[in-house]
């Protein structure tokens, strides 16, 4: 009830009697015994990952290679197309490399001519609107 009580004034209730002045904190506490671990003489083997995790990691690595490969090509093409703007900021050997790559970029651009869909496909029976034709062109 908020009153201070001395530890010595407490009672300890046992099965048959009450002991005045004995307090549980005064009892010697039992020592904790650590469990004994038996040493294994077996060499530790690294944990084997399940096959689905191995397959997933291989798949992710393939995708990363594709993405980063395309990123490098796209970055090189961008820098080649903007080599005139970059010229004051880079060394002359870099500009020479970009100009040499300019021929490859033009050849690739000619090879990757876009096919524009102007006519609605026969398999689509309804009339497509202009924005739908643009979307279809993007898909193709």
Secondary structure, DSSP 8 states (H G I E B T S, - for coil): ------GGG-EEE-SS-EEET--GGGS--------------S--------HHHHHHHHHHHHHHHHHHHHHHHHHHHHHHHTHHHHGGGS-HHHHHHHHHHHHHHHHHHHHT------S--TT--S---HHHHHHHHHH-
